[in-house]
Structure formats: C-alpha cells, structure tokens
Amino acid sequence: MKILVPLKRVCDPDNANKVKVSGDGKAVTSEGLEWKPNPFDEYAVEAALRLNENAAKNEKLGEIVVCSIGVADVAQTIRQALAMGADRGILVTADDGALESTVVARALKALVEKEKPDLVLMGKQTVDGDSNAVGQMLAEMLGWPMATFVASISTSDGGKSLNVKREVDMGVVTLKVTTPAVVTVDLRIVSPEAVKNGATPDSHKYNEGPRYASLKGIMQAKKKKIDQLELPALGSDATPATTYPRFELPPARSGSCTFVESVDALVDKLKNQAKAF
C-alpha cells in the first residue's frame, strides 16, 4: 500500500505563552519559538508505519511518502519523519504567510494526482491554526471517501478496505472505508493496539505514542530522497479563500478575584457585568 502523509511544522505548543503579534497587527510572529512536527501529523506518520510493516519480523510492506508545504527549512521536519521510517519526502516551497486551508488542500490534491497513493493519512488538525478543514476539503476535491477523528484502523486485505473507529461526541462510530480514501487521525491512533494490518500478529504490542527515531534511522534519513518543487509548479490555485485583516492578543487578566455569596449573585454578575449572556 502506498500512503501519502501530509506533515506540517508548527511552533511548539508548549511555547504558546511566548506568541507575539507584529507591530502592525498583520501577522502572528514566530520569533523566539521552536519548531516541531505537528503532533497529530506525527501520529499519522506512526499509523502509516504500522499499516505498512510486519513489526514482528521488522519487514516493510509498502511505501510511505511524507509531504510538506512551507519554507526551505521545513526539509528538516521531513527528515524527522524519514528517520522514523518513512521512505521519501516531498517539499513544496512556499511562503508560510501565503498558506491557508484551501490553498493547502488544492496543493495536496495536485500531489495526490501526481503520486497516486492508495491512502492519504493525516492529522485531524494542526495545533496552530486548529481549523480542522484540510482533510475534509481534500476528500471533497478528490471525490474520495473519508473518515475523520479516527482512533483505530484495521485491515485484512492489504489496505483495499479499512475498518475505522471515529471518536464523536456521543461515543464511537465504526465505518468501513474503501480505498483510495482520506483518513484523519486523532491522538488515540498511537495507542498500543489501535492499528491492525493483518500482517503484524495481533499479539504484537506497540509502545504508546509515536516511535522515536533510532540512531540508525537518523543516519539513513540523511540519504533518503526529498523532492523539492515550488508551489506554482503544481499548477494549483494559490489564491487564499480566507484572509485575516488584523490580529490582537487577548487583554491581560487583572489578577483580581471577587467572591460572591450565592448563585443568584454570581448569575447577576455574569449577566450584567461580564455580559456573558
């Protein structure tokens, strides 16, 4: 099975308290912030590796291509996925400020048509924009079936069909999806028994979370191929559908606290002073 995994680098969410807005209010700056792979996309890489291996025999069963869109430095983020075990990478160079969900979805559609994967496996959302839109847009543009918020995947026919469990507000929904398809994954996809591919014995237990890159994997990643092309070369429309006229940080909290004597007094303050409803 050939799996395409879109991967985005994001500012480390642990540094969210350091986020700043530019002086003109036109952008959120990344000054002083560290970069890391989007966690949900990293989970997708791990899920793809589990689908395409016999872990008991340490055998690879298919190809995993990791792609990303952004500045040239994003190649380092792709290398991290290659060190985990992905086979090759694709970097589409573009200005980060010019990217939004629709532009990314159109670019991924062009990559899918070029690479012809059996499955697009991606994180449910990025932890910076949190729009949770690209996967759904991509599936619509391709006309492919899709499943979102997937917590487990199993297959027994080499990936021709996938049985997935989706986490929803009321519980879990089980679906059967025929490939080619788009699947977006949630954090539980990296639990020890979340992925079954019919090749790795069911008795095999994975560790919790995405795997760490071994020293051997890091050395091998240096030799793995990363194709690089510019966004216009894909021929996709790079016109954003959404623009942001201005950014503002929320007002700082005063630090003061007022105690009330009853629920009625609390409701009154929320309604008439805080204007909460």
N, C-alpha and C positions, 0 to 999 in steps of 0.2 A: 504494500500500500504506500502510495506517495502522499505525504502530508505537508501542507504549507502552514507554517506558524508565523503570523504577523507578531512582531515584537517591538515595543516602544520603550525608549529610555525615558525615565521620569526623574524629577527631583526627589531625593529621598524623603518619603513622607514623615520620617522621624524629625526632619528639619522644618516642618511646616510653620513653626513659630518664627522662622527666620525669613519668611516670604516677604518681599517688598514690592511696592508699586513704583514705577518710574515717575520722575518728577512731573511729567506732563500727563500722567494718568492713562496713557495709551497702552501700557503693557505691564504684565507681571514679570519682574526680573528674576533671573536665576543666580544673581551674584552671591557668592559665598555658600552656595548649595552644592551638595554632592549628587552625582548621578547614579542611578541603579536601574536594572531592568524592572519594568512594571511588574509587580508581584503576580497579578493574575495571568499575565503573558508568560511569566516564568513557570507558573503552574501548567499552562498549556504545553510548554516545551516538555515538561516532565511527563504529562499524559501522553504526548506523541511518542516519546521514547518508550513508554510502557506498551503502547499499542504495537510498536514496530520492533519488538525484541522477544526472544526467548530468554528470560532472565536467568533461568536455571542453568542454561548452557552458555550464557553470555554470547548469544548469537543475534545478529541484526537481521531483520526480516524485510525491511523496506527502506525508503528514502525519506528523510526529513529535511525540508528546506526552510530556513528561517529568513524572513524578510523584514526590513525596517525602512522607514522614511524619515529623513532628517539630515542634519549636517554631517560632514565627513567623520567627525568624532564618534558618531553612532556606530561605526565599524567595531569599536571596542566592545560595545554591548552585544553585538552579534557574535563576537569571538567568545564571549562568556557562554552563549548557548551552544556554540560549536564545541567548547571544552566539556560541556555536559554530555555531548554525544551526537548532536545534530550533524548532518553530513555536509551541508554547504550553506552559504548565505547570499542574500541579495540586498544591496544597499541602494535605495533610491534617494539621491541627494536633493534636498530642498530646504528652504529657509523654514525654520520651526514656526515662525510667526505667520507663515502663509498656509499652515495646515489646520484644517478643521475636519469634522467628521465626514462631511460629504466629499471633500477633496480626497481624503484618505480612502474612503470606500471606492471611489472611482479608480484610484490608482491601484488598489488591491484587485479590483475586477480585471484591470488590464494585465496584472501579473498572473492572475489565475488563468486567463485565456492564453497566456504565453507558456506557463508551466504545466497546465493541465493536471492539477493534483486530484486525488480521489477524495480528499478531505481538507477543508480549511478549519484548523483548530486554533482558537484564540481566547484570550481572557475576556471575561464578560464586560470589563470596562477598564479604563486607565484611572489611576489614583490621583491624577492631576485635574483633568477635565471632568471626569466622572459622568460623562454624557451617556454612556451605555447605548451607543447608537450605531457604531460602525458595523458590528456583526449583522444586525438586522438589515441595515442598508445594503450591505454586500450581498446577502442572500436574495434580497428583492431584485437587485440589479442583475444577478446571475440567473434568477429564476430557479434557485436550488432550494430544497427543503432545509430547515434549520431547527436547532434546539438551543435554547438559551439557559443560562444558570445551571449548567449540568454538573451534578455532583458525582455521578458514576457512569461509566461506559463499559459495555461488554459486547463482544462479537465472537462468532464461532465460524464465520465463513470468509475469513481473510479480509474483513472490512467492507464487504459488499453491502452489509446492513449493520446498523448499530442499535443496540438496546440501551437507551439512556434514561436516567432518572433526573428530573428537573426539580429544583427546590423552588416552591412557590409559597405564597403567604399562608395557605391553608394546609400545607404538607408537602407531599412529593407526587409528581406526575411522571408516569412511565410511558415512554414513547419508543416506537421503532422507526428509525430513520434510514432510508435507502441512500447510499452514496452515489454520486458526489453530493456533498452536503456541507453546510457551515454549522459548526458547533462552538458555542462559547461556554467557558467553564468557570465554575465557582471555586472557592478555596478548598472544599472537601474532595475535589478531584484528586488531591495528592494524599489522601488517607491511604493506609496500607492495602486495603482491598477494593479500592474504587475503580480500578481498571483491570478488566479481564479480556484477553485477546485470543483465547483458545489455543495458544502455543505455550505460554508460560504456565506451568502447572498451578492449579488453584491453591495448592498447598504452599506455594511460594508467598512469602510475606515481604512486601516492600517496607522500607522505613517511612516514617511520617514525614511529609514535606518533599520538596524537590531535592534531587540528589546534588551533592557537592561535586565540583569538578576535581578529578584526581590530577596529580602531577603529570601522569601520562596523558590524560585528556587535554590538559593545558598545553603541553608540548605539541600534541597532534593538531590542536586547533590553529596553531601558528602556520601550519602547512595547508589547512583546508581553504578552499576557494571561496572568495566573496566577490561576486559580480557587482559592478558599480555602474549605475547609469543615472542620468538626470531626469527629474520628473517630466519635463516636456517630451522626452524620448518615448514615454509610454503612450503618448497620444491621448491621454485622458484630460477631461476638462478640469482645470486647476482653479476655477472660479469658486470661491467660498460661498456657501448659501447662508452663512451666519457671520455677522461681524459684531464686534464689541466696541461701542464708541468711547467707553471710559471705564476704568477700574478704580475702586476705592476700598481701602481697608475698613473693616467694621470699626465703629468707635470703641475706644478703650473702656473697659469696665471701671466703674468708680471705686470698687472695692468695699463700698458701704453695704450694710445689711440692715433691713428693718424687720422686726418681729411683729407679728400680728397675734391677736388674742383669740380669733375664731375663724372658721372657714368663711363666714359671711364677710368678714373684714378683708380676707385675702381676695375673695372674688371681687369685692368692690374696688380694691386697689388695682387688680389686673384689668378690670374693665374701664375704670375711669382715669387711672393714672398711667398705667403701662399701655393702655389701648390695645390689649392683646386680643380682644374680640369685640 
